[in-house]
Amino acid sequence: MKVLVVEDDPSVADGIVDGLSDAAFEVHHSATGAAALADFSSFGPDIVLLDLGLPDMDGTDVCRALRKQGSVPIIVVSARGDEIDRVVSLEMGADDYVVKPFGMRELIARIRAVSRRTNAPESPVGPTERVLGPLTINTRTQRVALSGEDIHLTPTEFELLVYLTEDPGAVCRRSDILNDVWDTNWFGTTKTLDAHVAAIRKKLGHAGWIESVRGVGFRFGQPA
Ligand code: CA
């Protein structure tokens, strides 16, 4: 698996590059936002680890620019552990968020989890298209359309929407969503879940698509 590491601090970058190389990842390092955008095309990574504090560009702008180029998974790696950055990153299209300092084992686990859910093989049985009023979700082509207009979701947003629409109207418990979509109940994921739900609601143009069930989780519905 090819990993693009975007990090301006040489000591942090060296640690990540060495650790990932030891774990048999193919790694390329970019030290600036501009280099990352150029290297993204030439290297063609399967996943991007993106530091938010870069010398030439804000990491969230890099995230937005990468997201425009396709659906490659992006994990934001940041020293800024505050809630705003986490939410902004996820809304900018990042799939996950890891706060420095972190251990290599945690980072590799996050990479594997994100990559597993974005490359999950399609279920061999069952219909590939779900039609929920004006909303169409195709699990084979991974396309979502609302009243015929394509809606662009990140890989994780797509997985979450597929999960929520498996049984429309049924309540999905937070812990079940976290286990099934994020694989694990790690620190901070419950806010990550909220940020992804918020992002999907925004893209679908109505909060009523995903109803919050207080203290339990979420229920997929159709806005009145
Ligand atoms: Ca930095």
Residues whose N, C-alpha, C, O or C-beta is under 5 A from the ligand:
A	BS01	CA	D8 D9 D51 G53 L54
